[in-house]
């Protein structure tokens, strides 16, 4: 009897995963179709399309989004979001909660499907191994902010497993200093059905497809997104902004900060 019950349960689980995979495929196709006309829409329409598509993706993956704090109002346009980095899902979560442009590593540009979609929505790609690319990126961020759009950065420069906060590098905070914009720290946390930090949501070593398979295998993932009170960049340098943002997110997540010696970091260029 127990064997029969386990067989039924495994079959049901497999069926659910297949259905979710089919829905995911159709959703990605719809995103590819939308991406063709996306650049021709107004900024407000682009934000709505981005938000709806990201929310649809989270629903298919059965990721429940819980937002805390106050995101910037529509009138607050020149805004930089700085968030901790756990997974490729971070981008989808932020888009679903508060549409924005992103700074991402250049490798994502070549990812199948998601790389194409990232390019179409205006993602800013940085060559992390080139120190000289930081200057170019800060100028590019400034240009985007001047159009009234928002930009999100991941100062850790790489993902963690969600149990520790990596050292925040100050390189990309220069754009906040130059434009005197509002800086919003955002804390991101993924939890499984038992309330523990979800290791399956973290993107550390596996390929994108392996990560997706791990996520699809979960019954549910709860994502907590905390908008922390904004930091006024006026009168502060980039290192001060990095430390203030880092501490604010560490406090929100009740996590320790893992600092590394300068020059040994493999993510963004050294400060």
Buried (B, 14 or more C-beta within 10 A) or exposed (E): EEEEEEEEEEEEEEEEEEEBBEBBEEBBEEBEEBBEEBEEEEEEEBBEBBBBBBBBBBBBBBBEBEBEBEBBEEEEBBBBBBBBBBBBBBBBBBBBBBBBBBBBBEEBBEBEEBBBBBBBBBBBBBBBEEEEBBEEBBEBBBEBBEEEBBBBBBBBBBBBBBEEBBBBBBBBBBBBBBBEBBBBBBBBBBBBEEEEBBEBBBBEEEEBEEBBBBBBEBEEBBBBBBBBEBBEBEEBEBBBBBBBBBBBBBEBBEBEBEEEEEEEBEBBBEB
